[in-house]
Amino acid sequence: QVWIVESGGGSVQPGGSLRLSCAASGRTFDITSMGWYRQAPGRQRELVAILTSDTLANYTDSVKGRFTISRDSAENTVNLHMTSLEPEDTAVYYCYVLKVGPIGYWGQGTQVTVSS
């Protein structure tokens, strides 16, 4: 079992920045990937960014150049630094942890609202 705690969501004006943090605990010894997904109202959950190692990252096209994902494998944490935020980034953001199996675990979600 893996437990996930997220923090850092909130409200910001367009062009602003936010930083999301996620910490995994429990049986974390075989984690392979950590990342972030998001789900906007009326839309399917989509990948935002994911790290399959400390340096190998994949981003969805709409956030490339604006969002940066980072991971500390020793601490089992993953962060998402979001800049130049747009109203279209408004969504609930979910931390995702993938273990060998594969077995996936989701955080409870944190709201990000971008509005003037």
Secondary structure, 3 states (H helix, E strand, C coil): CEEEEEECCEEECCCCCEEEEEEEEECCCCEEEEEEEEECCCCCCEEEEEECCCCCEEECHHHCCCEEEEEECCCCEEEEEECCCCHHHCEEEEEEEEECCCEEEECCCEEEEECC
